[in-house]
Amino acid sequence: MDADAVEQIHKAIRDDGRYPPAAYEFVRDGLAFTVHAVYGDQDDHTPRHVTGRQLSDGLRRLALQRWGALAGLVLRRWNIRRTRDFGEIVFVLIQLGVLGKQESDRIEDFDNVYDFRTAFDQYETRLCDDENE
């Protein structure tokens, strides 16, 4: 991808304004992570497809791998609060020509794949209480 195309993509992302560029980068990283998890180390450059459900799960696993207990906080900071937000990002990238899609792919494939609170807020932050610690 040439520099002009990259700049056009960044401008479109800024103009959209719902999610920061880092969120789009994370989704692209998560796609590679998920494709590798599903298909393994195949280097024949054949296009690989994953479903919205598979990608949402891969993004959950990647977020927890990268940020552990802070995963939910990082995603919320990027305005990602539900799996549908992953789909919104994916479909912006499709519109920009960065990602492809199959005829059967729909944004609704990302709806309610899992509950963010259950998936990411597994750890409770507690302040130390001198009397009990």
N, C-alpha and C positions, 0 to 999 in steps of 0.2 A: 504494500500500500504506500503510495507516495505521500509526501509531506502535505500537499494540498488536500488530499482526501482525508488524512488524519485531522487536519485543522477543521475541515467541514464537519467531521463527526463531532469533534470537541465543541464546536459552535452550536451544533444542533442539540447536544446534551445540555450545554449551558442555557440555551434558549428554552428547552423543555422545563428545566428548573426543579423537577420533582426530586431528583436524586443527584448527588454529587458524582463527578467523574470517577472517584474511587469505587463507588458502588458498581458502576459499569465494568470497571477493571476486575473487580471481585467476581462478578457474574461470568465474565469471559474466562477467568482462571478456574472458576467452578465448573464451567462447561468442559474444559480440558481435563480437570480432575475426574469428573463424572464419566466422560468418554473413556478415559483410561481404566476406571473401575469396572465399567461394563464390558469393554472390548479388549482390555489388556494392552500389551506392547506391540500392536500391529503397526508396521511402518509402510504399508503399501499405499498410503494417501487416499484410500477409498473413503468417501464421505461417510461419516458415522452419524447416526441419529439416536437421540435419547428423548424420552417423553418429558413432559412438564413435571410429572411426579418424580421421575428418576433424577431430573436436574434439581428439583427442590430438595430432595434427600441428599444429593451430592453437595449442594450448597450448605446444608445444615452440617454435614460431616466436616466439610472444609472449614467452615467458620469455627466449629468446636476445636478442630485440630490447630488452627492458627491462633485463636484467642482464648480458648478454654472458657472459664467462667465469665469472661468479658464479652463473649460472642454476641449475646443479646444486646448489650449496651452499644457495641460497635454498630450493629445493624440498625438499631433504633436511631443512632446518631445520623445515619445515612437516610433516615426516613423509611426504612424497610421494617414493616411491622407485621407483615403477613406474607404467605407464599404468593399471593396475587401480585405483590410488589416485585417479586422476582420475574413473574410473567410480564409485567409492564416494562421492565428493563429489557428483557429478551425481545419483546415485540418492537421496541424502539430500535434496537440493534438490527432487527430484521428489516424494518423500514429504511434504515440507513444503508442497507446492503452489506453489513458486517457479518451477519449470520444468515443462513438459509433456513427454509422451513419446508415441511411436507404439507401436502394439501389437507391432511387430517389434523394438523396442529392448530390448536385454538388457545386463546388466552385463558379460557375457562379451565384448561388442563391444569392451571396453577392454583385454582381456587381451593382453599381449605385442605391442602395436602396434609398439613399438621398445624397444631396450635403452637404459636411462637412461645407463649409462656411456658408450656410444657417442654418444648424442645430446647430452649435456651436459658431459662431462668431456674436451672436445677440447683444453683448454689445461692444460699442466702448469706448476705453480708451481715456480720454481727460485730458490734462493738464490744471490746473486752470490758468486763465488769470486774473491777479489782476485788470485790467481795467474793465473786464466784470463780475467779480464775486462779 
